[in-house]
Amino acid sequence: MNNLKAEGINQEEMVEKLLTTFHLFRHKVFHDFKPETGETALNRTQFRTLMAIHQAEAPHMSQVCSQLDLEKGSLTPVIDGLIARGLVIRERDQKDRRKVNLALTSAGEELLKFHRGRAHRHLLAKLEVLSPAEVTRFGEAFAVIHEITLKL
């Protein structure tokens, strides 16, 4: 028997919330985060791409496309731009020559660290509008969502 039906949870309502909440969450939290500042300018797609490469530790192009929900043709110019800036390197996989692995250069790591720090401060500022009780509830809810997401 389906776990959701056993618990009396309306699957259709939950799926509808999933379809809207994550997009809304990303928009509400990051719509005003601008990584394109000064000499270290990145656009949001470039920033997300650096994050994806960093988190996956030398992923291949298809993995990054999947994580960012982009088509390979859309990711290629982003990667080309990051390579031209000396932030990313592209190498053929030694075990499977069809795969192209990506890795951050030391300059890419430093720039990601800089912008990740800015994003961290941005998120902390966002949380300031919540009461302490709301921050606690949000943190608990997010911990559960993270735990469950890792199982999907």
Secondary structure as UniProt FT lines:
FT   HELIX           3..7
FT   HELIX           11..30
FT   TURN            31..32
FT   HELIX           38..40
FT   HELIX           44..56
FT   HELIX           61..68
FT   HELIX           72..84
FT   TURN            85..86
FT   STRAND          88..92
FT   TURN            97..98
FT   STRAND          100..104
FT   HELIX           106..127
FT   TURN            128..129
FT   HELIX           132..151
//
